[in-house]
Amino acid sequence: MKVYPMNPLALSLSLLSLSYPLEYLLHSKLNTTLGPTPTTKRHLPLSLSYTHFCLLTPDRHLISTVKPPHLTFFLSCQPFFNSSSLPLLWSFFSSIQLHLSTSMATKLVVEVIEANDLMPKDGQGSASPFVEVDFDGQKHRSQTKPKTLNPSWNQNLLFDLSDPRDLPNKTIEVGVYNDRDSGYHKNFLGRVRISGASVPSDESEAEIQRYPLDKRGLFSNIKGDIALRIYTIKDSTSQSAPQQTVEETPLQEINTNKLDTENKSTDEKKKKKKEKEVRTFHSIGTAAPPPPKPQPPPPPAETRADPARAGPPPAMHMQVQKQNPAYGLVETRPPVAARMGYRGGDKTTTTYDLVEQMHFLYVNVVKARDLPVMDIGGSLDPYVEVKLGNYRGVTKHFEKNQNPVWNEVFAFSKERLQSNFLEVTVKDKDIGKDDFVGRVSFDITDVPRRVPPDSPLAPQWYKLEDKKGLKISKGELMLGVWMGTQADEAFPDAWQSDAHSISQKSLNNTRSKVYFSPKLVYLRAYVIEAQDLVPTEKGRVPDAYVKVQIGNQVRATRTSQSRMLNPVWNEEFMFVASEPFDELIVITVEDKVGPGKDEHLGRLILTVRDIPQRNDSHSKLPDPRWHNLQKPSLAGEEESEKKKEKFSSKIHLRLFLDAGYHVLDESTHFSSDLQPSAKTLRRQTIGILELGILGAQNLLPMKAKDGKTTDPYCVAKYGNKWVRTRTLLDTLSPRWNEQFTWEVCDPCTVITVGVFDNSHINGSEDSKDQRIGKVRIRLSTLQADRTYTHFYPLLVLQPSGLKKNGELHLALRFTCTAWVNMLTLYSLPLLPKMHYVQPISVRHIDWLRHQAMQIVAARLSRAEPPLRREVVEYMLDVDYHMFSLRRSKANFNRIMSVLSGVSNIYRWFDGICRWRNPVTTCLVHVLYLILICYPELILPTIFLYLFVIGIWNYRYRPRDPPHMDARLSHAEVVHPDELDEEFDTFPTSRPPDIVRMRYDRMRSVAGRVQSVIGDLATQGERVQAILSWRDPRATAIVIILSLIWAVFLYVTPFQVVSIIWGLYLLRHPRFRTKLPSVPVNFFKRLPSKADTLL
């Protein structure tokens, strides 16, 4: 608080001395108190750096208070230039105290919760840890917890934050130390550096985060993690004196009769002993104005940004409702080549220009020759150990081989190099201690650097040395050592130093790989008829049906309507077949003997490879063929014995592969591939999609029960190409920096990126990879040749509710190579031609989609390393077709949002008709008359209006790519019982009481839907009843009026009728009535069939 004396000279000096552009306006009270305003005016500008400005009298009567951040305040001195008003002005200002309440200070709160598994430092297997936090030059430390490796503090450390907008550009350093000798000495236990971009602006949004402790140097031995909760608060407790409650009152006029007495009392107080007066100052509001409207949450880009650089705030969106800022996008500016402006200018950055370069030391162990024998028996079991600091990689060993060949590559991250020397040692595998054979040493500073697309580095032969550094007589090792980046072709299959703690068998589950979905084709099977069936019981006419099976897909016909030995079915089935088309088609004719009892009458086995293929609708259908049915007793005999059978039953079939369709393995709403199965019908590529998976942050520990954090990896799917990044072990802030490319044939497609926790590091085959979250991005919403870099929230809906598992950092760019072809695609159908010429029913599409997903999941799970079934099903939304009350509400809200535009137009037109704005109504009258008189202007006016709306909305266009919207998905406020129902199995596994309650709820909802459908049917039946003579009087009235209107419209010009009808529709409210109109009354009296329902 600041207090200024109120004589005119001191006031003017004080006001002129403040220099921040914050101006206020106050002159109404002075004019009200001191009389009218003369013509001569002088203004004294006031610049303040505060958000509250108050003028108070000694008895705490408020003269004025102004709060907006940028206003203009002029002291109007015009009534004070005559001799009578100057003494009054002097006494008036002498009795006023100027109170400036400073803006509420912002504090950064670092809540230190606990730490786990710290490194012992006191020599007795324990430590006395404390936490020291450094932020913006301010250091605070917590209490010391003696003799514990798992301390718990639960202590808040507060820091002053001068400018909250600059918080994303600052770093919070948290260090953990061991306290020795009463705090004068300390041992380093680890540290954490946290970017201010990840700090929420509200305490309610802050969550407890666990951070693994990092090393300070190459030789630091650190372990453990620390739990922190960081957020910002507004601190208003900056007053030193005890506060007094002041009642908020509106502005009050100043009684000028009391000014003299108040001035005398003030002079008397000045003559008394001059002691410092303790004053308490308050920010006094007014009760008259309405409460301020709640401000919308600030854009996420202003409070959170990339640690490297904060991006510009996003533009205003057209949506009114905003979701939780924690669930929004955060634009970043990482130091990648595509964002820094030198894309294509530097050879080292053109290959991977969407990710940050990561340098690795590569060691290629090729082979060895003439290795010396170490065992007494004259044998050698060699293997190679590559050691760099504390990192150690080992090749596989060969038994009794002096010339082994390994061809294994090791990659050591440059950021984690712990030594300047690389040792490659050849050892002999033994039962006890392995024998030393020889080694080769390298100085890392002398290692050459390889830049793709250079050819691979040629390995060289190196003589082995003993432990003293002397060359040995026998033994050479072929090695290749170089410095490279993640763009190196050896990177995907290299042993990573990040995965040094896992076994060689589990190493394959951590590698980066590319997968391709198998080619899928629809197979059509027409079952026409059969002849000469032989039933098992003589004299019995079979009740036959046909069962067709391809892999796990089984379909069956109905039993023949005519029970005879030559049944006819004429039914069609569709199946999903996949390359290499080696599956068997098993067609069985069965006789339905009794309930649950069927007997085989014959069987036919074909291979999909032998089935003909049809590419489009213009191609001729393959002719149906007769096939011999094998008896069940002869199904397992040799071909020679089958030929001896002179008589056999026959079946008439038409089988062919329909390659003109696109086999859907995803939902059509967010499909990534719309190409037909036939290669000859596929469209040309129109561009390239490039995806850079930079990393993630704030991931939640998925293996907290096992004492670990998370082993994350990413999977991206577009078209038939799947990519998988390498798995980074035990980290909550992984940095993959891997880039992938796809060819784009249609811009109206979606790419899906998911993050998972690898649960197969320890070789466990029964566990499933846990889902962390996924992101879907539609390519048509991206601008061409623009690089998008954002943090995407990883949201997962669980039975307990919506959960944010972290943020995924992606760089995305769509490059168009054929603009004409891309624009032409907007006039072509979305799916191939066959989907419209011979459409497939919705029921069959869902069944075929499910079968296609099962085939893709089974095929990718057999790859090495496998892409697990749970991963594929999550990426393809295998349960998207299941009922969900939450999703139903979300779809209903989507419909209402679409219809809100029509509702707004109706309300606007209703306001025009009711003359709420006479000027607008008059303009609409004029426009209507112009359009009626010149009807050729109607269509140009409509399209011009659409053009103007589009241009106007351009400034509000989305600047960021789409992402998972929690509010649109109705996931933020979903009821727990609805989530439990959504995650229930099919068929249900819940108790009968819960199922009964949900069934009753479904009945109530269905009752409302039934009522709405009934009302719609009633209105339609009334329309039909107009001329159906169900109500003869109403129909007679209609036909008579129709004749009259026909004659009237024939003799009256159409423009005159339109003008009369329009003016009647837009008539003034005084000529209106609240009763329904005559046509509405007549229509509601028409009969419907509702009274005939039971």
N, C-alpha and C positions, 0 to 999 in steps of 0.2 A: 504494500500500500504506500501511496505517496500523497502528502498533504502539502498544499501550497497556500501561503497567505493571500488574503483577498483584497489588498488595496490595488488600485488600477495599475500602478507602475509594476508592482511585483507580479500581478496577474499577467500583464502583457509580456514581461520578461520570461516568466515561467512558461507561458504557452509558446513563445517563439523559440525557446531553447529545446523543445522536443522535436524530433526530426524523423518520424516514421509516418508514411502517408496513410493516416487514419483520421478522417475528418468528420465533424459532427455539426449538426444544424440545431440551433436553439435561439429563437427570438420571440416566439409567441407569448411566453410568460412575461418577458420583459416588456413587451408592448402592452399586454393586458394590465400590467401593474403600473406602468409609468406614463400611460397616455398614448395619444395617436402618434403616428410616424410622420415626421417632417419630410420635406422633399430631399434634403441633403442627407446622403447616406455614406457611411464609412464602415468598412468591414475589417475585422481583425482575424486573419486565418489562424486556425488551430490544428496542429498535426500531432496525433497521439499514437502510441504503440500499445493500446489496450482495447479490449473488447467491451468494456463497460465504462460509461461516463456518467457521473451523478453530480448534481448540484443540490446541496442540502442547506437548510437553515439551521441555526443552533438547536432548535427544538425538534430536529430530525424530520421536518416537513420536506418532502421531496419536491424539487422544482422540475427536474427533468432527468430522465435516464434514457440513453440511446445505446443500442447494442450492435447494429449492423457493422460489418467490418470496414466498409468504405463509404462513408457519408461526408457531407460537408457541413462544418459548423462555423458560423460567422456570428460574432458578437455584434449585434446591431447597435451602434453607438449614436444613431441619429437623434434620439430624444435628449441627449445629454450635452448639447453644445450651448444651451442658454444658461444664464447665470443661476437660474432657480433650480435647474435640474442637476447641476454638477455636485452640490453638497449631498443631494439625495443619492446620486450615483455612488459617491464616495462611501457614504454610510451603508448603502446597500451591499456593495462589494466587500466591505469590511465585515459584514455579518454573515457572509456565506462561506461555507467550507466546500472546497472542491475535493471530491473523493474520486479517485481513479482506481477502480478495482482491476488488478492485473488478470490476464487470461490464466485459466487453470493450467498449471504445469503438468506436463506429461512425464510419467515415470515408467521406467523399464523394470519389470519385476522378474528376477531370476529365482525361481523356487527350487532349491536344492533338496531333492527327495532322499536319495540313497545311492549307494554304489555296491557292486557285487564283484567278488572274485578278484580282489586287488592283489598286486604283487607284494609279498612280504619284504620289508626293508630294514627291520630292526635286528636282524641276526637271530631272532628267536621264533621265526615263522609267523610273525605278525607285523602290524604297522599301526601308527597313530595318524590316520589321514585327516586332512582338512581340505577345503575347496577354496580356491582363490579365483575370482571372476574379474576380468579386465574388460571394460567397455568404455570407449571414447575417452581414454585417459583417466578413468575412474577405476579404482581397485577396491574391492571389498572381499573379505574372507569369512568363511563360516567358522563354527566352533570345531575344536579338535576332538575326535572320538578316539580315545586311547585303546590300544590293544584289540583291534578288530580288523578283519579283512572284508567285512560286509557292513560298513557303517550306514547309519540312518540319521540324517540331519533334520529334515522337514523344516528348513529355515529359509526365509525370504530375504533376498538381497535387492535393494532398491538403488536405481541409478537415474540420474537426471538425463532427460532427453530433450535437447533444445529444439530440434525440428523433427517431428515424427515423419515428415515426408522424406527425410534423408536416411531413415532407418534401413531401407533395403540396401544401401551402399556401405553399411558398416558391418563389422564382424564382432561377435561376442566370443571371447576366449575364456574357456573354463579350464583351469588346471587343478589337478589333484596332487597333493604333496603329503609326504610323511613328516610329521612334526618331531624335531629332535631338539633337545636342550631348550625347552620352553619357548620354542618358536624362533630362535635365532638362526637355526640351521634347518634345512628342509631337503628331503629327497624327492625326486621327481617320480610320480606314479602314473602319469598319463595326462593327456589334454584332449580337449574337444574344441573345434572351431565351428561356430554356428553363424550362418549368414542371417542378417537382419531381415532378409526377404521372407524367411519362414516364420517370423514372429507374428502371431495374430494380434489384431488390434482390440480384442475384447477378451476378458477373462473367461467368459462362458465358452469361447471357441478354443481355449487352450487345453491341450491334452498332455498327459505325461508321456514323454518320449525317452527312449533308451538309446544312448549313444555309445558305441564302442570307443574305448580310449585309444588314441593314436600315439605313435612314437614321436619323440623330439628329435632324434638323430638316427643314424644308421645302426648304432650299436646299443640302442635303448632296448631294454627287456621289459615289455609292458604287456599287461593283460587286464581283462575286466571291462566293465562298462559302468556308466553313471546314468541315473534317471533324473531328468530335469523337466520343469514346467515353466515356460517363458511366455510372457505376455506384457502388454502395456496397459496402464491405467491413467485416468485423469485424477491428479492430486490437487485438491483445493484447500489443504490444511497448511497454508503458508503464513497464517496470521499468528502472531506471538501472543497477543492478549486474549483473554477469555471473551467469547462472543456473547452478545446479548441479542435476544430475539427481538426482531423488529417486524411489526405487522406490515404486510404489504398493502399500500394504499395507493389510490390513483393520484394523478397530479392534482395539487391543491394550489389555489391562488394565494399570493402573498398579501397579507394585510399590511398596507403601507403605514397605518397609524402606529403599528408596533415597532417600526424600524428605529425610531428615536430612542425608545426605552431600551430596546435590545442593544443599540449602539452604546448607550450609557453603561449598561451592565457589562458590556464587553470591555469598556475602558476601565471600569473598576476592577475587573479581574486582572487586567494587565498591570495595574498599580500594586497588586498584592504580590506576595513572595513568588519569585519566578522559579517555579519548579517545572520539571518536565511532566507534561500532562500525558497520562496513558490514555490513548484513544483507540477505540474499536471501530472499524469501518466495515460496512456491509454493502452488498450489492442488492439494492432495493428494486424490486420489479413493480409492475403495475397490474392491477386486477382487471382493468377495463378491456385490454386487447384480448382476443381469443388465444388459446394456447398455440404455440407454433406447431406447424405440421412436422411430423417426423421426417427427417432427412433420409433419403435412400442411402443404402450402404455405399461406401466409396468404391470405385472400380478396383478390382484386385491388383491391377498393374501398378497402382500407386502405393500399395503397402507391401506387395510381395513381388519379387523379381528374381531374375537369375543372379547368382552370386557374382558373376563377372560384371554385369551391367544392367541397370534397370531400363525397361522398355518404356515407350510412351504410353500414356493412358489410352485405353480403347475408346472409340467413339460411342455416342449414345445409340442404344438399340431401340428398335420399335416396340419390343415387348414391354408391357407395363409392369408385369410381375417379375421380380428378380428372385433367383434362388439364392441359397446360402452362399456367401462369397467363398467359403472353403471348398465348395463343389464347383467352382468356376475355373476357367482357363487363366493361366498366367503367361503372358508373353515374355519371352526372354531374348537376349542377344548374346548367345555363346560365341566364343572366338573361333568360328568355323569359316572356311574359305568363302563359302557362298554368301555369308552375311558381311564379311569384311571387304568385299569388293574386288578381290584379286582372283576371282574364279577364272581359270583358263590362262592366267598370266604366269603362274608358277607350276613347274612340272611336278613338284612334290605334293601339290594340293589338288590337282585335277581329278585324281582317281577317287579320293574320298573327301569331297568338298562339303559334305553335310555333317561331318563329325569332326571332333577334335583329334588331332594326330596323337597317337600313343606309340612311343618308341619302345622297342624290345631288342634284347640281345638274343640272337638266334644261334644255336649250336646244333649242327647237323652231324650226327654220328653215323657214318656210312658203314665202314667195315674195318677189319684189321687183318694183318697177315704176319706169318712167321712168329707167332707169339711163343715165348719160351715156356717150357713145361715146368710146372710148379709142384705137382704131386710126385710121390715116390713111384707110383705105378706108371708114370709117363703120360698122364692125361692132364687136361686143362678144361675147366668149366668157366669160360670168360664172360664177363659182363662189364659195362662201362658206368662209372659214376661221374656225373657232371655236378660240380659244386661251385657255388658262388655265394660267399658269405654263409648265412644260415640256411640257404635254399639248397636242396640236394635232389637231383633227379637221377633215376637209375633205369637202365635198359633191361630188357629180358636177358637171361643167361642161356648159353648153349652148352650142352654136355659134350665133353671130349671133342672139342673143335678148336684148332689153332688158327683157323682162318674164318672167323665168324662174320656174318653180314647182318647188320641191324637196321639201317635206314630209318632212324628215329630222330626227330627234331625236338629240341627243347627251347622254350621261349621264356626269358626273364624280363620282367617289366623294368624299364629304366628308372621309373619313379621309386622302385624298391630295391635298387642295387645296394648291397651292403658291403661290397668290397670292390677294390680296383683290379683284382686278379681272379681269373677264371682257371679252375683246375679240372682237367679231364683225366680221370684215373681209370686204368684197366685193372680189374681185380679177378681173382679166381674164387669161384663159389665153393665154400667148404662147409663141413658140418659144424665146426666150431667157429673160429675167427677166419674171415676171408683173407686170402693172401694177396699181398701187394705185387702187381706185375710191372707196372710202369705208369707214367703219367706225362701229360703235356700241359704246360702253363701258358696263359695269354695275359697280356696287359690290356685292359679294356680300352685304354686311351689310344691304343694302336689298332683297334679293330676297325676294318673298313665299313663304310656305310653304303648300303644298297638301296636304290630308289626305283620302284617299279615305274614304267614297264621294262626296266632292264632285265636281261636274261638272268636266270638263276646263277648264283655264285658257284663256281667250280670248286669242289672240295680238293684238298691237297693231302699228301702223305706227310706224316710227322713222325720223327724218330721218338721212341719212348725214352724217358729219363727215369733214373732212380730217385730215391728220396733226397739225395744230395745234389741233384740237378745234373748229374753226369749221364751221357748217352749210354744206353745199354747196347749190347752187341746184337741182339735179336729183337724183333718186334717193331711194327709200324702201325700207325692208326691214321685212317683217312677221315679228316674233319673238314667242316665248313663253318666258319664263324663270321658273323656280320651283324651290323646294326640295321634294323629295318622298322617298319611300322605295321599296323594291322592290315594294311593293303597287301602285304606279302602273301604269295600263294601258299607259303608254308604255315601261315598262321592258323588256319582252321584245324589242322591235324597235329599241331605242335603240343607238346606237354607244357602246360602253363604253370608258372611259378605260383600263381594264385591257388592252384589245386595241388600243392605239393604234399598235402597231408592225407590224400586219399590213395587207395590202392590202384594198381595198374588196371585191374578189372573194372573198377568203377569209373575210371578216367573217361571211358567212352561216353558215359552218360552226361558229361560236362561239355562236350565239344559242340562247336557251331556247325550246323548242317543245313542243307537245302533239300526239300522233299517235293515230290510231284504226285498229285492225286492221279489215280489210274483213269484211263479214258472210260467213260460210262456211256452206254447205249441202251435205249429201250428195246425190249424184245416183245413182239406181238405174237400171241398164240391164239389162232382161231380153231376151236374144237367144233367140228361140223357134225360128224356122225360116225357110227361104227357098224360093222357088218359081221354076221355069223359068230356072235358071241356064244360061248359054250358055258352054261352054268354048271356049278358043281353038282347040283341035284338035277337029275334027268326029269324032264317034264315040267320043270319050274321056269317061269318067265322071269328073267333077272330085272331087278330095279337098279339099273346101272347109272353110275356117274363117273366123271373123269377127274383125276387129281394130277396137277402139273406142278413139278418141283424143280427149282433151279437154286442150288445152294441151300440157303436157309429160307427161301421164298417159296411158299406153298399156296396154291389157289385151287379151288375145286368148283366144279359145275354143280348145278342142281340135278336132281335125278330126272331122268327123261319122263316127259309127260305121258308118252305112250309106251307102256311096258311091252317090249317085244325084243326079239333077238337082233333087230337092226335099229337101235335107238338113235334119236336125232336130238342134238343139243343146240347148235348154232350160238355158241357163247364165245366171247373174246376176253382175253386176259393180257395184261402188260406186266413185264418184269424188267429188272435192271440187270444188265450184264456188263462185265468189265473185262478189259484187256488183261491177259493175252487170250481171252475167250477159251479157256481150257476147262470151263465148268461143264458139268453134265446136266442134260435135260432129261428128267425121269417122268414119263407119262404113264400113269397107271389107270386101268379101267377096273372099277370095283363094283361089287354087287352089295347093296344094302340089305342084308339078310334080316337083321333085327336091330333093336335099339342098342347102339354101341358095338355092334358086331357087323364087320364087313369082310367080304371075301374077294380075293384078287381073281380077276378074269383074264388079265393080260397086262403086259408091261412093254414099254418102248423106251430105249435109252439112246439119246443122241448127244453130240457135243455142240456147243455154241459155235465153234469154229466152222462147222459145216452148214450153218444157217445162212441163206442169202441175205443181202442187205439192200434196203431202199433208201435213197438219199432225200427225195422230195416228193411232193404230191403229184408231180407230173410223171414220175416214173410209174411204170406198170407194176401192179401188185404181183408178187410171185404166185404162180399157179398152186392150188392145193394139191397135196400128194396123199396117196394111200400108203400106209405103213403097216407092216406085219406086226402083230402083237405076239410077244413070246409068252408061253405059258409059265406060270410061276415055277413049275417043276423043272423047266428047261432054262431058267434064267441064269444059272451058274455053270451050264455046260459049255463045252468048247464049240467054236464056230463050225467045225466039221460035223458035229453031232446035230447042231441046229439046222443045218442044211438038209438033213435026212427027213425032217418034218415036212410032210407033203401038204398038210392042211394047217392053216392058222387063221385066227380072227384078224380083222383089219380095222384100222381107224383112219378117218379122213381128217387131215390137218393142214392148216396153212401157217407156217412159221417163217418169220423174217425179222431182221434187225431194222428198226426204224431210226435211221441216223439223222433225220431232219429235225429232230427235237433237241432241245437243250435239257439234259438231265439235271434237275434241280437237287442239289445237296444242301442248299441254304434257303432261307426264306426269300421270296421274291421281293420283299420290301427292302432288303439290304443285301442283295446278291452281289458277288464280286465277279461273276462270269455269266455272260448271256449268250455265248457262242454255241452253235449247233454241234452235234457230235461229229458230223461229216466234215473233214478238213476242206473239201472243195467248196463248202458253203460258208466258210468262216470269213468274216470281214477283215479288212486290212487294218494294221495298227495305225492309230492316229497320234500316238504320243508315248511318252515314257514317264513312269512314276518312280520317283526315287525317295526312299525312306531311310533316314538316319536315326538309329536308336542310340541316343546319347547316354542316357542313364535314368536313374530314379532317385527319389529322395523321400525321407520320412516314412519308409516302409515299416510296417509293424512286424515284430518278431513272430514268425509262424511256428518256430520250434522252441518256444519258451519253456515248455515242459522238459525238453531234453537238455536244457542249459545252453542252447545256441540261439541265434537270431533268425536269419533267413538265408537260403541259398537260391537267389532269384535267377530266372532266365526269362527271355521274351520269345514269343512266337507270333509271327505275322503271316496273314493269309490274304492273298489276292489272286483270283483266278484259280488255276490248278497248281499254283506254286506256293509252297509253304517254306518259311525260313525260321530258323531257330538260332538264337544267339548262344554264346557259351555261358555256362553257369559260373557265377561268382560266389565264392563260398563265404558264409558267415559275415554278411554285410547288410546294413540297412540303407546304404547310399551307393548302390552299384554304379559303375561307369563302364558301359559296354563299348560305346563308340564304334558301332558296326553299321555299315551301309549296304542297302540292297536295292535292286532295280527290277521293275516289272514292265512289260509291254502292255499298253492300254489300247483296247479296241473299242471301248464305249465309255464315255465320261460319266454316264449315269450308273455308276457302280460304286461299291463300298469296299474299303480296305479295313480289315480287323486286326488289331494288335492286342495281344493278351500277355499278362505277366503271371508267372507261376513260381511256386516254391518247389525245388527239386527234392523229392523224398527218397531218391534212389542212390544217394551218394555212398551209403554204406553197403551197397549191394542188396538191399531189401527189395524183393520183387512183389510182395503183397501190398505194400503201402501205395497210396495214390498221391500224385502231385496236387498240392493245394492251390486253388485259384486265388490270386491276389486282386485281379481286376482286369478289365479290358476296355478298349476304346474303338469306336467305329467312326470312320471319316468318309464322307461321300465326296467323290472326286469332282462332281459337277459344282460343288460349292467353293472350289478352290480357283483362284486366279492363275492363269497360265504364267509360267516362268517366274513365279514368286516363291520365295523360300519362307515357310512358316516354321517358327520355332516356339514351342509352347510347352508348359507343364500341364499335363492332362491328369485330372483326378482319377484315381483308381477306386471306383465305387463297386461294392459288392452287396447284394441284398441277401441277408441271412435270416434265419428264423427269429433272431433277436432284434432285427431291424436293419436299417441302412448303415453301412460301415465304410469309412474311408480308410483304405489300407496304404495310402501313400500317393505319390505323384510320379507320373512317367514323363520323361523329357524326350520329345520327338522333334525331328526336323523333317519337313515334308516339302516336296516340290513336284509339281506336275508340269511337264514340258510338252507342248503341242507341236507335232511335226507335220501335221496335215490339217490346216485350218478349214479348208473347203470340205473335206471329208467329215470333220467333226461337226460342222454346222449342218451338213446333210443328214447326219444321224438323228437330229432332233425331229426330222419329218418321217423317220422310219419307225416301224413297230419295235417295241422294246425286246420282245422275244422272237425267235425264228418264225418263219412263215407257217410252219406246220402247226404251231400252237393255236393259230387262228383258223386255218383251213379245216383241221380235224382236232378240235379242242379236247382236252382231257378234263374230266370232271374234277371238281375240287376234292371230293372224297378220295379219288384215286391218286391225285397229285400228292396229298399228304402221306398216303401209304407208300408211294414210290419214293418220296423224299426221305422218309424214314429208312427205307431199304438202302437208298444210295448213301446215306450217312453211315449206316452200319458197314457197308462195303469199304468206304474210305477209311473209317476208323480201324477196321481189321487190317487193311493193307498197310497203313502207316505204322501200326503197332508192330509190324514184322520187320521194319527197317532197323538199321543199326547206326547210331543209337535209336531206339524206338521213340516215336511220337505217341505218347500214351493215349489210350482210348478216352480217358477223362478229359484230356487236353483237347482232343479233336471234337468231342461232343460239346464242350463249353464254347469253343470257337464257332461251331456251327449251330448253336442254340437248338440242341436236340429236343428240349422240352418247351419250345416256343408255342406249340399248338395246344398245350394243356391249359385247362381253365384256370383263371386267376381273377378273383374279384378285384384285386388291386389294379390289374391291367385293364379290366373292364371299366373301372372308374376313370382310368387315365384316357381310354379311348372315348368315353362319354364326354370328358372335359375337352378333348380335342375337337369333337363334333360341335360342342357348344362354342368353342373358340372360333371355329369356322363360321358358324351361324351368327356369331356376334356382329360380323360385318353387315349382314342383312338386317339384323336388328337395329344397328346404328343408322342405316339408311332409312328404315321405317320411322325411327324416332325423328330423324331430321325432316322427313317429308311430313310427318304429323305436326311438327313445329311450324312448318311452312303453312300447312292448312289451317292451323289455329292462330296464325298471325302473331306468334311470339316475338318475332323480329320483323316489324313492318317493312323495313328497308329490304331485307332479304326476300321477303314474300313478294314485294313489288318487282324486284329484279327477276324472280322466277316467273312472274306473270308476263313480263316483257319478253323473256327468253322463250317462253311457251308460245306466245303469239307469233314471234319471229319464225320459230320452227314450223308452226302450222301454216303460216303463209308461204314459207319457203321450205317445203319438205325435203328438198334435195340437200339441205344442210344438216339433217338429222344424223346420218351416219358419220360425216366428217366431224361433227361436234362431239359425238361419242368417242371416236378414236383420238381426237385431239385432247379430250379430257383424260383418257387413259395415258396418253403420252405425258401430259403435265403431271399426273400422279406419279408415274414412274420416275420422271426427272426429280420431282420433289422428294421421293423416297430414296433417291440415290445417296443423299447425304447421311441417311440413317442405315445404310446397308451394313450387313455384318462384316466386321473386319477380321474376325477369327473363324477358324474352321469349326464345324459342329462337334459336339461331344455329348457324353451321357448326361442328360438333363434329369436331375433328381426330382425337381418340382413337376415337370411334365410327366414323369413316370409315376407320380403319386406315391413316391417312396419315402418322403420325409415325414408324413403324418399317417402312415398306414397303421391299421389296427393290428395288434399282435395275433389275434385269432385269424385274420385274413392271411397273414404271413404263414401261420401254421397250416392253414388249408392249402396255400400255394405250394409249400414244400412237402405236403403229404404224398405218399406213394399212390400208385394206381394199380390195382384197387386199394382202397383206403386201409390204413392200419391203425386208425384212431378208435377209441372206445365208442360203443353204440350211442351213449348220451350225446357226445359231441357230434357224431354223424347226424343224429336226429335233429339237433339244434341247427346245424348247417342246412339240413334238408328243409326245415321249416323256414329258415331265412331265404332259401332259394325259392320256396313256394311264394313267399310274400313278394319278392322281386318279380317273379314270373307273373303274379297276379296283376301288378302294375303294368307290366308290358302287355299282358292280355287285354287290359282295359284300353290302353292306347291303340292297340291293333283293332279292337272292336269299334272305337270311335272313328278310326280311319275307314273301316268297312262301312260304318253307318253313313258317313258323308258320301262315299262312293255310291252306295245304293240309292241315296237321295238324288244324286245326279242321274242315275239310270231311271228313276221313277218320274223324271220330268215329262218324258214322252211315252212312258210305258202304260199309261192309263190305269195304274194301280190306284191313284186318286183321280177319278174322272173329272172332278171339278177343277183340280189344280192343272191337269193336263189341258182341259178346255181353255182355261185362262191363258195358259202359255201359248197355245197355238193361235188363239185370237190375237193376243198381243204381238206374236211373231208376224202375223199378216199385216197388222197395223204398222209395225216398225219397218217391215219390208217396203211398204208403199211410201212411208215417210222418208226413209233413207234413199229411196229411188228418186224422189222429187227434190230432195234437199242436198246441196253439195256437201261432200265429205268434210271439207274444211270448216264449214259452218257448224256441223254437228260436233266436230272435235273441239271447236272454240267454246260452244255451249257446255259441253261435258266437262272441259277443263276448268272453266270459270265456276261451274257448280261445285266441282270437287275442291277448288281453292277458295270457296266462299268464306266470308268473315264469320267468326264464332257466334256473333249475335244472331245469325241466321241458321245456327245449328241447334240440335237438340241432343240430349244424352240418350234418347231412346234409339234402339237399333233401326236401321233403315228398312224400307219396305221390301227390297229384294232379299235381305237377310231374314226378315220375318217370314216371307213366303218360302224360302229355302228350308228353314227349320221346321216348317209344318209339313214338308213332304214325308211320305212314309218310308220306312226302311224295313229290313227283315229281322231286326233285333227282337221284335215281339213274337217271332215265330220260333225262337230258340228255346230249347228245353232248359 
